[in-house]
Amino acid sequence: MLTDITTVLLVALLGVLSGYPYTLHVKGSIILRLGLSFLIGSGLTTWLFFILHIHADLPLTLQFALLSYCLVWLIGYMTKTVRPPHSFDKTSDSVLVYIPILITVLAFTIGSYLPLTAWDSIALYDFRAHAIAITHSLTDMTKSTYDMSYPLNISLLHSFVYMLGGNSAQGLHALFFGSLLAVVYERLREWTNPRWAIIGTILVATSSELFDHATFAYTNLPYTAYLIAGLLYLLSPARRELIIGALLIGLSSWTRSAEPFWLLAWALLLYQSLSLKDMKAFLLGSLVLYGIRYGWTGYYNSVVSALIGTVPSLTSGLSIASISSLFTKIPDYYWYLRLNVIDPYRGYWLLPLPMIFIWLKHRSPRLLLFTLLILSTLGMVISGVMLMSLYVASWADIGTSARRMVLFIIPLSVIGATYAGYIMSSTNAKKYD
């Protein structure tokens, strides 16, 4: 166990070091530097490692993994701002700030101690990591659509641990949890004050669903960390924040590419760029987001095409008859969504209601965007389930997948509600929009 912890922390340290130059584009304390650096450094390194392998035919070895870390750091250093924005001098005088840290340490200890038991971890994410660490190639995995069904971000990160001699990389997922909490705290602190920031962060940290995911090796929590961190920066109307947000959203697609929620982020990027009258931010952000996403989806489509022929589009099977058949399944959709999407997160889905009332009184643009993001997410889930039922005969039997897919609604709703609470209690809230 000690060896596993050492190797996991070493991989995390490499991610923090390589991602640090990118965090100089935004302000924040050491807490943000650690969390945001880990997210960006780890995600960009695995992506560059993958790109170098498929385009330059470099083997997936430890030496080239270390080279990828160095290249990510170098790119970040070359693009860092000459005059970095002012950073917070300290975090908070409240001892409550240690609660999320202790929760992260607890999740890390549990994840490092427990063996991998979740099925997709054993059969897919971690299996691919061991295969990469042994063969230094993707050749064996490209023979099966199942093995290539998700992006390689987490599998490659796990493989770094195994190349360094570790036996379990599960503890990394608690570090994604801690990184998410760091970004949540810093964004709320920027928009509100230290007291409200720590309240919101503790509410996210004490979610049993999120904590549970922090102790086993699925990709849903890393995806949530990237997506929420990206959305929080896209909710700040400044070019630096928008580019960092787009980068994080791109890395969310490098973690789970089938989810459509990156489209919400792209729409938010467009809106903020138009509000700023800064189309350069939109073009740069779109290039970063789509470039990272296409780095995987282009490769995935080529692999699947080689295995099964032309990859069908989501709209290829749509017709008047198929759309009409959706109405006969409305009772099935209702129960599927209620049991797997609504009921598990009922309290979080209800939070937009008081948020709307608070917005009607205070007219906060950022609060309106939070509310629209939550409601749009629900709309996309409903539409996605209906569309999936046209293509997947067993759609009604995979409810737990839908439940994990919307895991990010917990932090999104809690952060939005915390911000709404601050606005309601403060007479100076408008200056933070």
Secondary structure, DSSP 8 states (H G I E B T S, - for coil): -HHHHHHHHHHHHHHHHHHHHHHTTS---HHHHHHHHHHHHHHHHHHHHHHHHHHH-----HHHHHHHHHHHHHHHHHHS-SS-----S---S-GGGHHHHHHHHHHHHHHHHS----HHIIIIIHHHHHHHHHHSSSTTGGG-TTTTSS-SHHHHHHHHHHHTT-S--TTHHHHHHHHHHHHHHHHHHHHS-HHHHHHHHHHHHT-HHHHHHTTS--SHHHHHHHHHHHHHHHTS-SHHHHHHHHHHHHHHHTT--S--THHHHHHHHHHHHHHHT-HHHHHHHHHHHHHHHHHHHHHHHHHHHHHHSS---TTTT--HHHHHHGGGGHHHHHHHHIIIIIGGGHHHHHTHHHHHHHHHHH--HHHHHHHHHHHHHHHHHHHHHHHHTTT-TTGGG-HHHHHHHTTTHHHHHHHHHHHHHHHHH-SSGGGG-
